[in-house]
Amino acid sequence: MDCGNFCLKCGKKLRKLESIDGKQLVYHMKCWNEIIQDIKNFDKVAESKYNYEILYCGLTKSEVEAGKTLVVDFQ
C-alpha cells in the first residue's frame, strides 16, 4: 500500500527507517498500538472517541432514555 510516506492515522511524515521485511509501514508504531488498544477496548471507547451509538432494539440510547417504548419481537 502506497501512503506517500505519511501515517494514515495521524497524517505526519513517516521516517524512512520504519519498515518491516523491506516493506514501508503505513502507520507509526505508536499509532498502530493505539489502534490495537482501541479494538481491544471498543465497548469502552466507541461512544466517546468514534461517535458510535449503541442501538437497543433499533433505538439509540438517547431515544430509550427519552421514554420511547421498546418492541421485542420473538419469531
Legacy VTK file of the C-alpha trace (Angstrom):
# vtk DataFile Version 3.0
C-alpha trace
ASCII
DATASET POLYDATA
POINTS 75 float
0.000 0.000 0.000
1.458 3.346 -1.003
0.789 6.049 1.565
3.248 8.627 0.266
5.420 8.316 3.416
2.661 9.714 5.630
0.928 7.924 8.511
-2.662 7.019 7.629
-3.851 7.701 11.202
-2.186 10.959 12.253
-1.034 12.289 8.864
2.520 13.023 9.996
5.530 12.039 7.917
6.951 8.553 8.407
10.684 8.038 8.781
12.342 6.010 6.048
13.773 3.689 8.705
10.313 2.418 9.610
9.977 -0.745 7.579
9.454 -4.415 8.261
10.844 -7.034 5.874
11.668 -4.318 3.352
8.061 -3.077 3.209
7.278 0.521 4.079
4.938 0.916 7.049
1.756 2.971 6.703
1.372 3.762 10.443
3.731 4.919 13.177
4.244 2.165 15.743
2.594 4.400 18.369
-0.446 4.946 16.125
-0.661 1.216 15.347
-0.553 0.300 19.055
-3.281 2.871 19.762
-5.493 1.313 17.062
-4.979 -2.147 18.590
-5.829 -0.852 22.089
-8.995 0.784 20.730
-10.044 -2.511 19.141
-9.454 -4.347 22.426
-11.484 -1.768 24.387
-14.050 -0.915 21.702
-17.020 -1.229 24.056
-15.471 1.423 26.337
-14.166 3.951 23.785
-16.680 3.597 20.935
-19.129 6.280 22.073
-16.609 8.870 23.259
-13.855 8.532 20.651
-15.623 7.390 17.480
-19.182 8.806 17.897
-20.578 5.283 17.751
-24.140 4.916 19.040
-25.279 1.707 20.680
-28.690 0.548 19.474
-31.290 -1.123 21.682
-33.986 -2.810 19.557
-33.276 -0.335 16.757
-33.405 2.757 19.013
-30.465 4.839 20.165
-29.608 5.203 23.834
-30.974 8.773 23.919
-34.320 7.659 22.435
-34.649 4.901 25.034
-33.856 7.330 27.866
-36.459 9.758 26.461
-39.145 7.158 27.090
-39.835 5.531 23.732
-41.185 2.028 24.106
-39.084 -0.945 23.126
-40.753 -3.585 20.989
-39.198 -7.034 21.137
-40.460 -9.482 18.520
-39.908 -13.212 19.043
-40.358 -15.348 15.948
LINES 1 76
75 0 1 2 3 4 5 6 7 8 9 10 11 12 13 14 15 16 17 18 19 20 21 22 23 24 25 26 27 28 29 30 31 32 33 34 35 36 37 38 39 40 41 42 43 44 45 46 47 48 49 50 51 52 53 54 55 56 57 58 59 60 61 62 63 64 65 66 67 68 69 70 71 72 73 74
